[in-house]
Amino acid sequence: MLPSQAPFPATRHRRLRQSPAIRSLVGQTSLSPSDFIWPVFVRDGEGISEPVGSMPGVNRLSVDKVVEAAREAHALGIPAICLFPYTAPALKTPDCAEAWNPENLSNRATRAIKDAVPDIAVMTDVALDPYNSDGHDGIVENGVIVNDASVEALVKQALSQAAAGADIIGPSDMMDGRIGAMRAALEAEGHQNVLLLSYSAKFASAFYGPFRDAVGASGALKGDKKTYQMDPGNSDEAMRLIERDLQEGADMVMVKPGMPYLDICRRAKDMFGAPTFAYQVSGEYAMIAGAIERGWLDGDKVMMESLMSFRRAGCDGILTYFAPQAARLLAE
């Protein structure tokens, strides 16, 4: 509904933009460090901070360095950190068993963070691609990504993450029925308070390339992920998937990628009212960070403008690699 307003010159919209003080009074959208989840890549070793070539300023961190990152995030007011493991090729198998190994990288990092920074929330990723010798998010049989066997494996992965102390579990695999199966298993195993932030609308996007480099999945991937990730042209389907995941027990929902799909974020928030998140994915970050690195864009301004777009579209929070930089800027 548009407000009633007098014609010009009785109404001069520029009166509301004339100074920082006035603009602050009438601003509609705000941004805070509490809106961020910081995705970090964890690798084996000690004392390691290894640059990701396709993501300027982003590093793979050993567990001790991930703990330092969690301390930094907490000090900046960032409420959650999300872990993505770089798994050694020797540990990748067709059955993906490393995904639910209690001593895998993700679980070790979770325990280390919760021991050192208990007040920060740890989010983990449920998908098989970091552990799959075929590079897919699900189990591959005769060249086909099979759904039900994948869900069984994903449930074991989710339970191992909950046992390690994860506060938020993020199923990003896009298999059918996995939210209901995970919620039932978590309840049965006494993990009633573990949150499910479902990647409900995850599109088969070309923006994921740098991420696959970061977790070492690019070389292993055979084929594409279009049989389980969404067609980028489908909006109504996204609403059906979000509704299904909420009905199966998701506490929060995710749209991925972010900026190319802000219309999906807006529709989801308006239609369901559930906590809605978006992931400013690796390709989005790489485009912005690469242009900043070359001096083509004003770094701070374009970073903050990109993050504000998510909030304006209705997102309650944003997964972004810019989280620490943006939080420091907001604190100034």
C-alpha positions as CSV (number, residue, x, y, z in Angstrom):
1,M,0.0,0.0,0.0
2,L,1.4,3.4,-1.0
3,P,1.1,6.3,1.5
4,S,-1.1,9.2,0.5
5,Q,1.0,12.2,-0.4
6,A,0.5,15.8,-1.6
7,P,1.7,16.8,-5.0
8,F,5.0,18.7,-5.6
9,P,6.0,21.1,-4.1
10,A,4.1,20.3,-0.9
11,T,5.9,16.9,-1.0
12,R,9.6,17.1,-1.7
13,H,11.1,13.7,-1.2
14,R,14.6,15.2,-1.1
15,R,13.7,16.7,2.3
16,L,14.1,13.2,3.7
17,R,17.6,12.8,2.2
18,Q,19.1,16.2,3.1
19,S,21.5,15.1,5.9
20,P,23.0,12.0,7.5
21,A,20.9,12.6,10.6
22,I,17.6,12.8,8.7
23,R,18.5,9.8,6.5
24,S,19.2,7.8,9.6
25,L,15.8,8.7,11.1
26,V,13.9,7.4,8.0
27,G,16.1,4.5,7.0
28,Q,14.1,1.4,6.4
29,T,16.8,-1.3,6.5
30,S,19.7,-1.8,9.0
31,L,22.7,-4.0,9.0
32,S,24.5,-5.4,12.1
33,P,27.3,-8.0,12.8
34,S,24.5,-10.0,14.4
35,D,23.1,-10.6,10.9
36,F,26.1,-12.6,9.7
37,I,27.2,-16.2,9.7
38,W,30.9,-16.5,8.7
39,P,31.7,-19.5,6.5
40,V,35.3,-20.8,7.0
41,F,37.2,-23.6,5.4
42,V,39.1,-26.0,7.6
43,R,42.0,-28.3,6.6
44,D,44.3,-30.7,8.4
45,G,47.5,-29.7,10.0
46,E,48.6,-27.1,12.6
47,G,49.4,-23.4,12.3
48,I,48.2,-23.3,8.7
49,S,46.5,-20.5,6.9
50,E,46.5,-21.4,3.2
51,P,45.1,-19.0,0.6
52,V,42.3,-20.1,-1.7
53,G,43.5,-18.9,-5.1
54,S,40.0,-18.1,-6.5
55,M,38.8,-16.3,-3.4
56,P,41.1,-13.3,-2.6
57,G,41.5,-12.8,1.2
58,V,40.0,-16.3,2.0
59,N,42.1,-19.0,3.5
60,R,41.8,-22.7,4.4
61,L,42.6,-22.9,8.2
62,S,43.9,-25.6,10.4
63,V,41.8,-26.4,13.4
64,D,43.9,-24.2,15.7
65,K,43.5,-21.3,13.3
66,V,39.8,-21.9,13.0
67,V,39.6,-21.5,16.8
68,E,41.4,-18.1,16.4
69,A,38.8,-17.2,13.7
70,A,36.0,-18.1,16.1
71,R,37.5,-15.9,18.8
72,E,37.7,-13.1,16.3
73,A,34.1,-13.6,15.2
74,H,32.8,-13.6,18.7
75,A,34.7,-10.4,19.6
76,L,33.2,-8.7,16.5
77,G,29.7,-9.6,17.5
78,I,29.2,-12.3,14.8
79,P,27.0,-14.9,16.3
80,A,27.8,-17.9,14.2
81,I,30.6,-19.6,12.2
82,C,30.0,-22.2,9.6
83,L,32.5,-25.0,8.9
84,F,33.4,-26.5,5.5
85,P,36.1,-29.2,5.4
86,Y,38.9,-29.6,2.9
87,T,39.1,-33.4,3.0
88,A,42.3,-35.2,1.9
89,P,41.7,-37.2,-1.4
90,A,42.7,-40.4,0.3
91,L,39.7,-40.1,2.6
92,K,37.2,-39.7,-0.2
93,T,35.3,-42.9,-1.0
94,P,32.2,-44.0,-2.8
95,D,30.4,-44.7,0.4
96,C,31.5,-41.3,2.0
97,A,32.1,-42.9,5.4
98,E,34.4,-40.1,6.5
99,A,31.3,-37.9,6.6
100,W,30.2,-39.4,9.9
101,N,33.7,-40.2,11.4
102,P,33.6,-38.7,14.9
103,E,37.2,-37.6,14.3
104,N,36.8,-36.0,10.9
105,L,37.9,-32.4,10.3
106,S,34.5,-30.8,10.8
107,N,33.8,-32.6,14.1
108,R,37.2,-31.9,15.5
109,A,36.9,-28.2,14.6
110,T,33.4,-28.1,16.2
111,R,34.6,-29.5,19.5
112,A,37.7,-27.2,19.5
113,I,35.5,-24.1,18.9
114,K,32.9,-25.1,21.5
115,D,35.7,-25.7,24.1
116,A,37.4,-22.4,23.4
117,V,34.4,-20.1,22.5
118,P,31.3,-21.7,23.9
119,D,29.1,-18.7,23.3
120,I,29.5,-18.7,19.5
121,A,27.1,-20.9,17.5
122,V,28.7,-23.5,15.3
123,M,27.0,-24.3,12.0
124,T,28.0,-27.4,10.1
125,D,27.3,-28.5,6.5
126,V,25.5,-31.7,5.7
127,A,26.4,-32.9,2.2
128,L,28.5,-35.7,1.0
129,D,30.6,-33.9,-1.7
130,P,33.7,-33.2,0.6
131,Y,33.9,-37.0,1.3
132,N,32.7,-38.4,-2.0
133,S,35.2,-39.8,-4.6
134,D,32.6,-38.8,-7.2
135,G,32.3,-35.2,-6.0
136,H,28.5,-35.4,-5.5
137,D,26.3,-34.4,-2.6
138,G,24.8,-37.9,-2.6
139,I,25.7,-41.5,-3.1
140,V,26.4,-42.5,-6.7
141,E,25.3,-45.8,-8.0
142,N,25.8,-46.7,-11.7
143,G,26.2,-43.0,-12.5
144,V,23.0,-42.1,-10.7
145,I,22.8,-40.0,-7.6
146,V,20.4,-42.1,-5.5
147,N,18.1,-40.4,-3.1
148,D,17.1,-42.8,-0.3
149,A,20.6,-44.3,0.3
150,S,21.9,-40.7,0.3
151,V,19.4,-39.7,3.0
152,E,20.5,-42.6,5.2
153,A,24.1,-41.4,4.9
154,L,23.2,-37.8,5.5
155,V,21.3,-38.7,8.7
156,K,24.5,-40.4,10.0
157,Q,26.5,-37.3,9.1
158,A,24.0,-35.0,10.9
159,L,24.0,-37.2,14.0
160,S,27.8,-37.2,14.2
161,Q,27.8,-33.4,13.9
162,A,25.2,-33.0,16.6
163,A,27.2,-35.3,18.9
164,A,30.3,-33.2,18.3
165,G,28.4,-30.1,19.6
166,A,27.1,-28.4,16.5
167,D,24.4,-25.9,17.3
168,I,23.0,-25.5,13.7
169,I,23.0,-28.2,11.1
170,G,22.8,-27.0,7.5
171,P,21.6,-29.7,5.0
172,S,22.8,-28.4,1.6
173,D,22.4,-31.7,-0.3
174,M,18.9,-31.1,-1.8
175,M,17.9,-34.8,-1.5
176,D,14.1,-35.4,-1.0
177,G,12.9,-36.2,2.5
178,R,16.2,-35.5,4.3
179,I,14.8,-32.8,6.7
180,G,12.1,-35.1,8.0
181,A,14.6,-38.0,8.4
182,M,17.1,-35.8,10.2
183,R,14.6,-34.2,12.5
184,A,13.3,-37.6,13.5
185,A,16.8,-39.0,14.1
186,L,17.9,-35.9,16.1
187,E,14.8,-36.2,18.3
188,A,15.3,-39.9,18.8
189,E,19.0,-39.4,19.8
190,G,18.3,-36.6,22.3
191,H,19.3,-33.7,20.2
192,Q,16.0,-31.8,20.4
193,N,17.7,-28.4,20.6
194,V,19.8,-28.7,17.5
195,L,18.6,-26.4,14.8
196,L,18.1,-27.3,11.1
197,L,18.9,-24.5,8.7
198,S,17.8,-26.1,5.5
199,Y,19.2,-25.1,2.1
200,S,15.7,-25.4,0.8
201,A,16.1,-23.5,-2.4
202,K,19.6,-24.3,-3.6
203,F,20.0,-23.7,-7.3
204,A,22.2,-25.5,-9.8
205,S,24.3,-22.4,-10.2
206,A,27.6,-21.5,-11.9
207,F,28.5,-19.3,-9.0
208,Y,29.8,-22.3,-6.9
209,G,33.1,-22.8,-8.7
210,P,35.5,-21.2,-6.2
211,F,33.8,-23.0,-3.3
212,R,34.5,-26.4,-5.0
213,D,38.1,-25.3,-5.3
214,A,38.2,-24.4,-1.6
215,V,36.9,-27.8,-0.4
216,G,38.8,-29.8,-3.1
217,A,35.7,-31.1,-4.8
218,S,36.2,-29.7,-8.3
219,G,38.5,-32.4,-9.6
220,A,36.4,-35.2,-8.2
221,L,33.1,-34.1,-9.6
222,K,31.7,-36.3,-12.4
223,G,29.0,-34.6,-14.5
224,D,26.8,-31.9,-12.9
225,K,24.3,-31.5,-10.1
226,K,21.2,-30.7,-12.1
227,T,19.2,-33.8,-11.0
228,Y,19.1,-32.6,-7.4
229,Q,19.8,-28.9,-7.4
230,M,17.2,-26.5,-8.7
231,D,16.7,-25.1,-12.2
232,P,17.7,-21.4,-11.9
233,G,14.5,-20.3,-13.7
234,N,12.1,-21.9,-11.2
235,S,10.5,-19.7,-8.6
236,D,7.3,-21.5,-7.7
237,E,9.2,-24.7,-7.2
238,A,11.4,-23.0,-4.7
239,M,8.3,-22.1,-2.7
240,R,7.1,-25.7,-2.7
241,L,10.5,-26.9,-1.5
242,I,10.6,-24.3,1.3
243,E,7.1,-25.2,2.4
244,R,8.0,-28.9,2.4
245,D,11.1,-28.4,4.5
246,L,9.3,-26.3,7.1
247,Q,6.6,-29.0,7.3
248,E,9.3,-31.6,7.8
249,G,10.9,-29.8,10.8
250,A,13.3,-27.1,9.4
251,D,13.7,-24.3,11.9
252,M,15.1,-21.9,9.3
253,V,15.4,-21.9,5.5
254,M,18.2,-20.9,3.1
255,V,18.3,-19.5,-0.4
256,K,21.5,-20.2,-2.4
257,P,23.1,-18.4,-4.2
258,G,22.2,-15.0,-2.9
259,M,22.2,-11.8,-5.0
260,P,21.0,-13.5,-8.2
261,Y,18.0,-14.9,-6.2
262,L,16.9,-12.0,-4.1
263,D,13.4,-12.4,-5.6
264,I,13.3,-15.9,-4.1
265,C,14.3,-14.5,-0.7
266,R,11.5,-11.9,-0.8
267,R,8.9,-14.4,-1.9
268,A,9.9,-16.9,0.8
269,K,9.8,-14.3,3.6
270,D,6.5,-12.9,2.5
271,M,4.9,-16.3,2.0
272,F,6.1,-18.2,5.0
273,G,7.4,-15.7,7.6
274,A,10.0,-18.2,8.7
275,P,13.6,-17.2,9.5
276,T,15.1,-16.8,6.1
277,F,18.8,-16.7,5.2
278,A,20.8,-16.3,2.0
279,Y,24.3,-17.4,1.2
280,Q,26.4,-14.9,-0.6
281,V,28.3,-17.7,-2.3
282,S,31.9,-18.0,-3.4
283,G,31.4,-16.8,-6.9
284,E,29.6,-13.7,-5.7
285,Y,32.4,-13.0,-3.3
286,A,35.1,-13.7,-5.9
287,M,33.5,-11.2,-8.4
288,I,33.3,-8.4,-5.8
289,A,36.7,-9.2,-4.1
290,G,38.5,-9.5,-7.4
291,A,37.1,-6.2,-8.7
292,I,38.1,-4.5,-5.4
293,E,41.6,-6.0,-5.6
294,R,42.0,-4.5,-9.1
295,G,40.8,-1.1,-7.9
296,W,37.7,-1.2,-10.1
297,L,35.2,-0.9,-7.2
298,D,35.2,1.0,-3.9
299,G,35.7,-2.0,-1.6
300,D,33.9,-0.9,1.6
301,K,31.0,0.7,-0.1
302,V,30.2,-2.1,-2.6
303,M,30.6,-4.8,0.2
304,M,28.1,-3.0,2.4
305,E,25.7,-2.3,-0.4
306,S,25.7,-6.0,-1.4
307,L,25.0,-7.1,2.2
308,M,22.3,-4.5,2.6
309,S,20.5,-5.9,-0.4
310,F,19.9,-9.2,1.4
311,R,18.3,-7.4,4.4
312,R,16.2,-5.3,2.1
313,A,15.0,-8.5,0.4
314,G,13.7,-9.8,3.7
315,C,16.6,-12.0,4.9
316,D,17.1,-12.4,8.6
317,G,20.7,-13.3,8.1
318,I,23.5,-13.7,5.6
319,L,26.2,-16.3,5.1
320,T,29.1,-14.2,3.8
321,Y,32.9,-14.4,3.5
322,F,32.8,-10.6,4.1
323,A,31.5,-11.1,7.7
324,P,34.7,-10.0,9.6
325,Q,35.5,-7.1,7.3
326,A,31.9,-5.9,7.4
327,A,31.6,-6.3,11.2
328,R,34.8,-4.2,11.7
329,L,33.4,-1.5,9.5
330,L,30.1,-1.4,11.3
331,A,32.0,-1.0,14.6
332,E,33.7,2.2,13.5
